[in-house]
Amino acid sequence: MAETQLEMARRHVREGEEHVARQRVLIARLRQNGHAAAAGVAQVVLGTFEQTLTEYRRHLRLELGRS
């Protein structure tokens, strides 16, 4: 059975939250191990993940309004 738009929006939010959480752990590990430059790059990537998650959440709110 195909995924509904609402199911897809929920999945995107869940996966986006997982990406953000993993990236935060990665940044902490990089900093702990003295890799400041790599942590800085990872921080930029985290910003992108967070922006994407914001859009996923916005889409979920739209879908919830339709159901």
Backbone hydrogen bonds, N-H to C=O, Kabsch-Sander energy under -0.5 kcal/mol:
donor,donor_aa,acceptor,acceptor_aa,energy
8,M,4,T,-2.6
9,A,5,Q,-2.4
10,R,6,L,-2.4
11,R,7,E,-2.5
12,H,8,M,-2.7
13,V,9,A,-2.1
14,R,10,R,-2.5
15,E,11,R,-3.1
16,G,12,H,-2.6
17,E,13,V,-2.6
18,E,14,R,-1.8
19,H,15,E,-2.3
20,V,16,G,-2.3
21,A,17,E,-2.4
22,R,18,E,-2.5
23,Q,19,H,-2.4
24,R,20,V,-2.2
25,V,21,A,-1.9
26,L,22,R,-2.4
27,I,23,Q,-2.5
28,A,24,R,-2.2
29,R,25,V,-2.4
30,L,26,L,-2.6
31,R,27,I,-2.5
32,Q,28,A,-2.5
33,N,29,R,-1.8
34,G,31,R,-1.6
35,H,30,L,-2.9
36,A,34,G,-0.8
39,A,35,H,-2.5
40,G,36,A,-2.1
41,V,37,A,-1.9
42,A,38,A,-2.7
43,Q,39,A,-2.0
44,V,40,G,-1.6
45,V,41,V,-2.0
46,L,42,A,-2.3
47,G,43,Q,-2.0
48,T,44,V,-1.6
49,F,45,V,-2.5
50,E,46,L,-2.8
51,Q,47,G,-2.2
52,T,48,T,-2.5
53,L,49,F,-2.5
54,T,50,E,-2.1
55,E,51,Q,-1.8
56,Y,52,T,-2.4
57,R,53,L,-2.7
58,R,54,T,-1.9
59,H,55,E,-2.5
60,L,56,Y,-2.4
61,R,57,R,-2.3
62,L,58,R,-2.0
63,E,59,H,-2.5
64,L,60,L,-2.8
65,G,61,R,-1.8
66,R,62,L,-0.9
66,R,63,E,-0.5
67,S,63,E,-1.0
